[in-house]
């Protein structure tokens, strides 16, 4: 047998194997496609008849950073926009400015106003909460050993839960916002055991209310990061932040809505609990602080049209409970730029979906 004959024989063997491999790949691909299809449309179908409920996140710190009167900002959202759901923050550094001395004045006011206006509250709790620097720990904590810091964290959580667990406005807690996100924020490394301990102590003190743990990015599902009673999603179209040692611009417009439907369906199947959108971008995120951006630059990143598109994108996932991110900015635009269009757009959205 010549060398050419041997090559031809070996090639024929490989070709038979390759054909088998191709068929196997095609079969597996079709099975995966069927799984994706059934998960996405199954999730959407199960939730198709649920009412849409729009909420909003509200941060005293961010309202003040923009120069807003934060109390007027809060009341404008409750009384003029008629927001019926709010995610509020129990920032540790504001509540316990001195070790062992708690000041609940501002959060008491917010909870009392929520009760008065029949607003349901999802209360962020823990050291990691929305808005930069993400982890809002008191300055007196930083020089303590790690074990003592965890003890202090638990004491703060106990104080917050005991203070508000009987509030008629309280609907849920949101524990350690985007807990496992190590790319963004000035925070210690994620500690799964600590997160589990925090969850356990909240449930022991207040078994009546759900404890939400959000996913830590826009692509994964919770497996080893704690799952809570419900899972919240963050959804952004664009972002600017430092990662891998440099300032980066991130664009997520390539992500189709069905990707989040798939994630939500998988979470429902794996963990047997609900998913929803706990943070939907409805404000600009540029390379500098929003207060330092010109109006035209803000408009390029977020405007009335883009805000409506963002809500429609979230609704297209099949999730019906959606908390928008930007209530402080809408008010800032209204007060500082006399932007009636943006504020009216927001009012129309909430009136359309919440009534």
N, C-alpha and C positions, 0 to 999 in steps of 0.2 A: 504494500500500500504506500503510495507516494505521500509526501508531506501535504500536498494539496488535497488528496483524498481524505487524509486524517482531519484536516481543517474543515472540510465540507461535512464530514460526519459529526464532528463536535459542534459545528454550527447548527446542524439540524436538531441535535439534542437540546442545545440551548434554546432554540426557537420554540420547541415544544414546551419547555419549561416556562419560557417567557410568555407564551400564549396563555398558559395556565395562570401565571401570575397576574397577567392583565385582566383575565376574567375575575380572579379573586379580588383584585383592586376595584374593579367596576362593581362587583357585588357588595363589597364592604362600603363603597362610596354611596351606593343606592340605599343601603340600610341606614347609614348615617344621615343621609338626606331625609329619609322617611322619619327618623327619630326627631330631627330638627323641625321638620314640617309639623309633625303631630304635637310636639311640645309647644311650639309657638302658637299654632291655631287652637290647640286645646286650652292654653292659658287665656288667650283672648276670648274664646267662647265662654269659658266659665265665668268671666267677669264682665261680659258684654252688657248685662242688664243693671249693673251697679251704677249708682249716681256719681257724678263727678263732684269732688270736694276739693276746692282750692284753699290752701293755707299760705302762710308766709313766715319766714324766719325774722326775728327782730333782735338786734344787738345794741344795747346801750353804748358800748364802746365804739361801734362803728358809726352810730348816729352822731356821737360827740366828735369823732374824727372828722366827719363831714361838716361840722359846725352847726348841726341841727339842735334845736331844743328837743331832747329825746322824749320828754313827756308829751309834747304837742305832736311829735312824730307818731308815737304810739297811738294817741287818741285819734289822729287823722286816719290811720289804718283801720281802727275799730269802728269809728263813727261815720267816716266819709266813704271809705272803700267798702266798709261792712265786711271785713275779714272775719271769718268764723272759726278759724284755726290758726294758732301761732305756735312756733317753736321759740321758746324763751331760753335765756342762758342763766345759769347759776354760777357765774364766774367765781372761782375759788379766791382769787386775789382781791376781789371786791368784797366778798362776803366775810372773809377772815383776814383783814389787813394786818392784824396782830395775832400772834399765836394764842388761841383759846378765846379770843374776843370776836364774836360774830356780829355783823351788821347786816341785817336783812332789809333795811329800809327801802331800797330801790326795788328789790325783787318783790317785797310785800306789796308795794304800790302797783306793780305790774299785775300780780296775781289778783289783787282786789279789783283792779279795772277789768281784768278778764272775766271775773265773776260777774261784775256789774253789767258788762256788755255781752254776756253769754258766749264768750270765746273759749273754745277748748284748747288746752295748753299741753304741748309736748315739751317737757322740761329737760334741757340738756344738763347733764351732771357728770362729774369726774374732772380730771385735770385737763383733758383734751376736749375743747369745745370750739364751736365755729368762730371764725375770724382770727387773723394773725395776732400773735405768733402760734396759734393753735393750742398750745399748752399754756394755760393761764394760772400759773402757780404763784403764791405769795413769795415775796423776796426773802422772808425770814426762813423759808424752807430749804433754800438752795445749799446751804452749808451743812445740812444734816446728813448723817449716814443713810444709805438707801433703805434700810429696815425701818428707821424712824420716820422717813418720808412716807412710806406705805402706811404706817400706823396713823400718821396725821391725815393722810388722804381718807382713810376709812372713817376717822372721827368727823371730818367735814361732810362726807356723804351721809353719815348717820344724822347729823344736824339738819341737812337740807331735806332729807326724806321725812324726818319726824315733823319738820315745820310745815310741809305742804301736802302730806299724804291724805289729809282730810279735806283739802280744798275742793269745792264743787267744780272748779275750773279744770283741775288736773285730769288729763286723760292718759298720759304715759310719761315715762322717762326715756331720754335718749342717752345711752351710756357711752362715754369716750368716743367722740365723733371721729369717724374714719380711723379707728384705733390702730390698725396695722399699717398705716400709710407712713413709710419711712423716708419718702422722697420729699415731703413737704412739711414745713413747720419746725419750730425749735422745741423738740420733744425728746425724751429718752427713748431708747429702743423698746419696741413692742414687747410686752410681757403677757403672754396668754394666761398664765396662772393668776396674775394679779387681776386681769380682766374678769376671770371666772369668779374670783373672790369678791370683787365689787358687785357683780351680778347677784351672787348668792346673798350678800348682806342686804341689798335693796329688796330682793324678793322675801327675805325673812321679815324685814321691817314693814313691808307693804305688799302683800301677796295679791292685792286687788287690781293693781295697775300693771300694764304691760311695760316691759323693759326692752327698748329697741336698740339693736346694734347695727350700725350702718356698714355696708361694704366699704372697703378702703380704697377702691379705684373704680373705674368705669368698665372694667372688663371681667373681673373675677366673680366667684361665688364663695361664700364663707364655708370653709371646711375645718381648718385648724385655728380659726381666729375668733371663736365664740359666735353664737347665732342669736341669742336672746329669744324673746317671744315673737318678734316681728323683725323683718329686715328692711332697712331703708336704703334707697339708691341715691347717689349723687349723679347729676347729668349736666355736663358743660359742653358748650360748642367751641370755646376757646379759652386759653389761659396763658399767663406769663409767670414763670417763677424759676428760681435757680435750682438746677439739678445736675448732678455729675460735674459739679465744679464750675458751671457757667450759667448765665441767664438764657433761658430757653422759651421759645414761643411754641405752644402746643395748640393744634387744631384738631377737633374731634368730629368735624362735619362728615368725615368718611364713614362714621359708625352708623349703620342703619337702625331704625327703631326696633326692628324685629330682634336685634341682638340682645336688647334688654328684655324683650319678651321671652327669649330663650333662657336667659339667666333667671328671670323670675319664675318661669315654669319649672326649671330644674330645682330651684330653692324650695318651691312648694312641694315638689315630689320628694326631695331629700329630707326636708326638715318639717314638713307638714304645718307650715305657717305662712302668713300673708307677707306680701311685699308691697312696697309703695315708694313714691318718689319723695324723699325727705329734703332734697336740695336741688332745685332746678334753676339754672342760671337765667336771671332776668335783669342783669346789670353788666356793665363793661368790666373787663379785666385786662388792663393794659400793662405796659412795661414800667409805669410809675403809678403812684397812688392816684386814685380817681379824683381826689380833691385838687391834684396838680395837673390834671388833664384839661385841655380846652374843650368847650362844648362840642365843637366839630369832631374832635378826636373821639369823644365819648359816643357821639352819634354813629360813627363808623363801626364801633364795636357792638353797640346795643341801642336800639331805637324801638318805636312802637311796633313797626312791622316785624322786626326780628323777635321782639318779645312774644308777639302772637304766634309766630312760627315756632318758637321754643315750646310754648304750651301745647300747640298742636302735635309737635314731635313727641312730647311726653304722653299725650293721650293716645297716640298711635301705638304705643307699647302695650296698651291694654290696661295699664294701671290707672286707677281713677282718683286716688288720693294723692295730691301733688302740692308740695310746699314750695313756693317760689322764693328765690334768693335775690333780694334787692329792694325791700321795702324802705330802707333808709335812703337809698339812692333816688327812688321815685319822688320821695318827699323833698330831698335836696334839690332835685331838678325843678320841682314845682315852686319852691320858696326862693331859690337863688337865680333861676333862669326863667321864671314865669312860664314853665313848660306845661301848658294846659293839656296839650295833646297826649303826652305820655301818661299823665295822671288820669285823664279821661279814659284812655285805653285800658288802664288797670281797673278802673271802676267798672267799665263795661264787661271785662272778663269775669270779675267776681260776681257781678249781678247776673250774668248769663248762666254761669255754671253752679252758683250756690243757691239759686232760687228755683 
